[in-house]
Amino acid sequence: MKETKPNEETIICRCDDGIYVALSEEAASRIAWVLTGAIGVLTLPFIILAVMI
């Protein structure tokens, strides 16, 4: 069973094994940038500590 809307970038597919999410290239790119930024913010204190020592 697929749920899709004309203006949506995400297709959610519910199967017996679980739920699968298929993203468009644009949506996947946005998520990748957000995760990259989050990792950068989380590692920033360690980089600052390493420079200060």
C-alpha positions in Angstrom: 0.0 0.0 0.0 1.5 3.3 -1.0 0.5 6.7 0.2 1.5 9.6 -2.0 0.2 13.1 -2.6 0.8 15.1 -5.8 2.9 17.8 -4.1 4.7 15.6 -1.6 8.3 14.6 -1.8 7.9 11.5 0.3 6.4 8.1 -0.4 5.6 6.0 2.6 5.1 2.3 1.9 3.6 0.1 4.6 4.5 -3.6 4.1 4.4 -6.7 6.3 8.1 -6.2 7.1 7.7 -2.7 8.3 7.4 0.9 7.1 9.7 2.1 4.2 10.2 5.7 3.4 11.4 6.7 -0.1 12.6 10.3 -0.4 13.2 12.4 -3.4 16.7 13.5 -4.1 15.9 17.0 -3.0 14.5 15.9 0.4 17.4 13.5 1.0 19.8 16.3 0.3 18.1 18.5 2.8 18.2 15.8 5.5 21.9 15.2 4.7 22.7 18.9 5.3 20.7 19.0 8.5 22.5 15.9 9.8 25.9 17.2 8.8 25.2 20.5 10.6 24.1 18.6 13.7 27.2 16.5 13.8 29.3 19.6 13.3 27.6 21.3 16.3 28.0 18.3 18.5 31.7 17.9 17.7 32.5 21.6 18.1 33.1 21.5 21.9 35.7 18.6 21.4 37.5 20.5 18.7 37.7 23.6 20.9 38.9 21.6 23.9 41.6 20.0 21.7 42.8 23.4 20.6 42.8 24.9 24.1 45.0 22.1 25.6 
